[in-house]
Amino acid sequence: MKILNLYFSSTGNTEKVALKIDETVTNWGTPWIQSRSVQRSSPWTFLTTISFLWDPEYTVNCRAKSSWIFTRALLQRYVKAGEIKPASPRRPSSHVVVYCTYGGVHTGINEAIPAVKYMGQLFDYLGFTILAEWYVVGEYMTKKLKSHSVGGRLGDIRGRPNRADLEEVAEKVKGVL
Ligand SMILES: Cc1cc2nc3c(=O)[nH]c(=O)nc-3n(C[C@H](O)[C@H](O)[C@H](O)COP(=O)(O)O)c2cc1C
């Protein structure tokens, strides 16, 4: 089994989740995992290293703008390559888990759902089976938005993702494996 663990993290929360995924997969004894941060400036550089001819499971984060750009660029690339087919036939053994971290100060998880659905569509178009969608709470880290970490729809989210959140991620990773 090959696993590509893609993520973007601007303030470090998603990176914590991605590293927990990496650690859990590695401890599980899976022989092949690559974890890569999707770079803000150069999605295309990254794209050239991807092959969908593998049988991987993909773990992808999509919250920040660069992840949206990344997804759109990837879709265009596969449209050009003729990989997007009517009825999106399944690719056996190709699976994806899509997740994001989010703060949800205004409307809670509803702020995060569109991001995960958008990202998941790319892989569904390509014929991947979406195994799971994960939503992990992440505190607002910037000085300007720090106050959003208290008093929003999700209450006090300071310090999240915390140890319990990351343990939950680890358990879900084992479930997927
Ligand atoms: C500039 C900025 C804008 C954000 N906007 C939203 C938002 O619209 N909805 C939401 O649920 N969370 C929002 N968040 C919270 C982040 O999604 C959350 O902190 C996430 O865990 C950040 O992940 P990262 O540290 O991996 O970048 C925002 C955070 C920042 C810093």
The ligand as a MOL file (V3000), in Angstrom:
LIG
                    3D

  0  0  0     0  0            999 V3000
M  V30 BEGIN CTAB
M  V30 COUNTS 31 33 0 0 0
M  V30 BEGIN ATOM
M  V30 1 C -6.7350 34.3760 8.3530 0
M  V30 2 C -7.5520 33.2430 8.8750 0
M  V30 3 C -8.8210 33.0580 8.3780 0
M  V30 4 C -9.6100 32.0050 8.8600 0
M  V30 5 N -10.8630 31.8330 8.3590 0
M  V30 6 C -11.6100 30.8180 8.8100 0
M  V30 7 C -12.9230 30.6160 8.3130 0
M  V30 8 O -13.4170 31.3350 7.4660 0
M  V30 9 N -13.6520 29.5800 8.8070 0
M  V30 10 C -13.1360 28.7290 9.7390 0
M  V30 11 O -13.8180 27.7770 10.1340 0
M  V30 12 N -11.8950 28.9050 10.2320 0
M  V30 13 C -11.1290 29.9210 9.7880 0
M  V30 14 N -9.8680 30.0980 10.2870 0
M  V30 15 C -9.3480 29.1820 11.2960 0
M  V30 16 C -8.4460 28.1520 10.6500 0
M  V30 17 O -9.1700 27.4210 9.6770 0
M  V30 18 C -7.9140 27.2010 11.7160 0
M  V30 19 O -7.1910 27.9230 12.6790 0
M  V30 20 C -7.0550 26.1370 11.0750 0
M  V30 21 O -6.7690 25.1640 12.0450 0
M  V30 22 C -5.7600 26.7230 10.5460 0
M  V30 23 O -4.9960 25.6890 10.0010 0
M  V30 24 P -3.4440 25.8580 9.7470 0
M  V30 25 O -2.8080 26.3030 11.0520 0
M  V30 26 O -2.9920 24.5120 9.3380 0
M  V30 27 O -3.2790 26.8840 8.6720 0
M  V30 28 C -9.0850 31.1420 9.8460 0
M  V30 29 C -7.8010 31.3480 10.3420 0
M  V30 30 C -7.0370 32.3890 9.8760 0
M  V30 31 C -5.6520 32.5970 10.4420 0
M  V30 END ATOM
M  V30 BEGIN BOND
M  V30 1 1 1 2
M  V30 2 1 2 3
M  V30 3 2 2 30
M  V30 4 2 3 4
M  V30 5 1 4 5
M  V30 6 1 4 28
M  V30 7 2 5 6
M  V30 8 1 6 7
M  V30 9 1 6 13
M  V30 10 2 7 8
M  V30 11 1 7 9
M  V30 12 1 9 10
M  V30 13 2 10 11
M  V30 14 1 10 12
M  V30 15 2 12 13
M  V30 16 1 13 14
M  V30 17 1 14 15
M  V30 18 1 14 28
M  V30 19 1 15 16
M  V30 20 1 16 17
M  V30 21 1 16 18
M  V30 22 1 18 19
M  V30 23 1 18 20
M  V30 24 1 20 21
M  V30 25 1 20 22
M  V30 26 1 22 23
M  V30 27 1 23 24
M  V30 28 2 24 25
M  V30 29 1 24 26
M  V30 30 1 24 27
M  V30 31 2 28 29
M  V30 32 1 29 30
M  V30 33 1 30 31
M  V30 END BOND
M  V30 END CTAB
M  END
